[in-house]
Amino acid sequence: MGPLIKLSKLKREARMASEEIPKKKKKKKGYQRTDSNDAEKLIRLLYEPFNRNREKIIVMDVKSAELTKYAANCMLATKISFMNEMANIAERVGADIENVRHGIGSDPRIGYQFIYPGCGYGGSCFPKDVQALVRTTDGIGYESEILKAVERVNFRQKDKLFGYISKHFKLEQHPDALKGKTFALWGLSFKPNTDDMRAASSLVLMASLWAAGAKVQAYDPEAMEETQRICGNRKDLALMGTKEAALQGADALVICTEWQNFRSPDFELIKEKLNTNALFDGRNMFEPSRMAEKGFAYYCIGRGLSVAANFSENNL
């Protein structure tokens, strides 16, 4: 079979495959690394069915393509850590980070993507690529100060929820305040619509709660088996079949992942099942003023009681 026939066959197969892939699963961008003109031609033929609306392939030399891939994920991680840094500042000066987010997002040079504060990023891409680029720059004798700061902020952010819990239950004044308490945990995966628990904020939180003598009743729509695999059988961890079941008899609710079915819960049922009215939200899913009206002690990132507590202490 000659090379032109091979290319034609591959092209037909690629077009047939593309028609079976839902639009939402098609890649929005592609960086192809090659120093070969023949390879570039083949790649363009293979990707032609995916480029009907516009050209999505950018061809460049190998080193530039590799750095582009790392730079893209590091830029997104930087935006997240920057917003988390702003949220921490907002808590100390009495600002509402949601207003700040809307304000800066309205600037088209910034936009609204990846400027949501939270309890830290995780997964297989952002942590790995930030750390890999830091190691690379260290190896060539360059100090990548911004990337190291991004990673430091993210590590620190994963302790935010436990910090709120400690403040609410006065752990500093009473070292055994959490001993024997049970926390309902909604969301285990590092983001919605996956069972991926790599570098998930929930793992950091659970480790801190267990170290303080607390128990966890957890629910996640997808990551229950993965949690069982990672954490094993523990007396201080119960994996529940529904989000409502996780609430029963718990002393507070903590949200680590912004799953869609967590966005409109039955708040009266939550109060009925919990022993207290404390809710710690690592993804800013609810409006603090409405939560206060419903009778919750609502802590979230850069908003609600998180701001009030810190502002009163610092009085800036």
Order of alpha helices (4+ residues) and beta strands (2+ residues): alpha-beta-alpha-beta-alpha-alpha-alpha-alpha-alpha-beta-alpha-beta-alpha-beta-alpha-beta-alpha-beta-alpha-beta-alpha
